[in-house]
Amino acid sequence: MSSTAASRGGLAAGEPAPSQWAGLKFFNVYGPNEYHKGSMRSVLVQLHAQAKTTGKLRLFQIASTRLCDGGQLRDFVYSRDCAQIILWLLDHPKISGLLTSAAARPAVFWTSRRR
């Protein structure tokens, strides 16, 4: 769906908008029970499996001279937090719009792997 269509609540031009609508984007979601998702598992879960298998972590390479490999910023969001956002929207029926879920503070990737 285009952002224009989404901003109208996914409706064709001229159709009345529903009382509530939301377009939600969740990035870098992690949480329990991801193992069935194969290559679509979160980066954290994939790297955990890599470390368990090989004893090493292969971080993202970066061409920047300002950052070391793994120095990129990521905003990891726990799956339960995503569910809480949806439940909050259900409790606030006057809220509509395009919403992006992100952590309050992005973490440097190599720092988040130490937690």
C-alpha positions, 0 to 999 in steps of 0.5 A, spaced: 500 500 500 502 506 498 503 512 503 498 516 500 493 510 501 495 509 508 494 516 510 487 515 508 486 509 512 487 505 506 481 507 503 479 509 495 478 517 494 472 519 496 470 513 501 469 515 508 474 514 513 473 509 519 472 511 526 479 508 527 485 506 523 492 505 524 498 503 519 503 500 524 511 499 522 515 495 527 523 494 526 528 490 529 523 486 533 525 481 537 522 476 542 521 469 544 519 463 539 522 466 533 526 459 531 521 457 526 522 464 522 528 461 519 532 467 515 527 472 517 528 471 525 531 478 528 538 479 528 539 478 535 536 471 535 540 469 528 547 472 532 545 468 538 545 462 534 551 463 530 555 464 537 552 458 540 554 454 534 561 457 532 563 461 538 564 467 534 560 473 532 560 476 525 558 483 525 556 487 520 562 490 516 561 497 514 565 502 509 565 508 514 572 510 517 568 513 523 565 507 525 568 500 527 564 494 524 558 493 528 558 500 530 551 502 527 545 504 531 539 499 531 533 500 535 531 494 538 524 493 540 521 487 544 515 483 541 511 484 547 512 492 547 509 491 540 503 488 543 502 493 548 502 498 543 496 495 539 493 494 546 494 501 547 491 503 540 485 499 542 484 503 548 484 509 545 479 509 539 480 516 537 487 515 535 489 514 528 495 515 523 501 512 521 505 509 527 512 507 527 515 503 533 522 504 535 526 504 542 527 510 545 534 510 544 538 506 539 543 502 541 550 501 538 550 494 535 556 491 538 554 494 545 547 491 545 550 484 543 554 484 550 547 485 554 
